[in-house]
Amino acid sequence: MKSWKKLGALAIISTWIPLSLVIWYPALIWYIMLTLWVATVLWIAISSIHRQSEREQRLVIQSIEQTAIDTLNHHRHDWMNDLQILYGYIQLGKHDKTIDCVGRIKERIYLEGKISKLGIPSLVFYLQSFRTIGSNVELEVNIADDLHLSRRMKQDDIENWVSAIVESVRAYQYGELSSWGETRKLNLSFYEEDGDIVAFFEGEGSHVDPEVLQQQIHNVVRSHKVKAEQVYASQGSFQLRVPCDT
């Protein structure tokens, strides 16, 4: 990448050579030489930009693929743990524990199904992969039954809303009142209310200064369609609302 940048810079600077010849010796041959030289410089510059763009795209794709692999491995590890615990209860004949374990597994399957049915790929991917990033926040997701968001919001509204959700989670991650190495809990609920789709954040404990949080949540909103409202002034809870079209 650096070599291509240097080559592009040198090519642009080198145009002074034929330009100087045209200025000092205004002959047809030098005009032709200047034209060819500029065309070559443009070709080099465009090739450099194209190669850099391709490299950045490959890096983005590789990052997404790696995150997807980590997410699948994390879920596989969780399922293996659940199955081992269930198998242990069955071997020990602890039927009451077995029923409770099956119930927890069913709840997880039901929640993951509701997440996948939200209909917004970027949001689904973020929620499903959040646990794989080693965050100091334990994100508890709750979704209203039969909540499907596909084609219910404009694309710009979706992008701004999801971006605000991601930035809001980060605001909780790096709250000023957090303790070193402490894992905090954040409840994130999705539901529909009064014609709006709502993402409701509720942090457990006093890990975030309410005044600082209020300023942060208003900073993450980049669209007038997305409304950030603090629910309880003395607590770290607020909601992001966006109108739905249908």
Order of alpha helices (4+ residues) and beta strands (2+ residues): alpha-alpha-alpha-alpha-alpha-beta-alpha-beta-beta-alpha-beta-beta
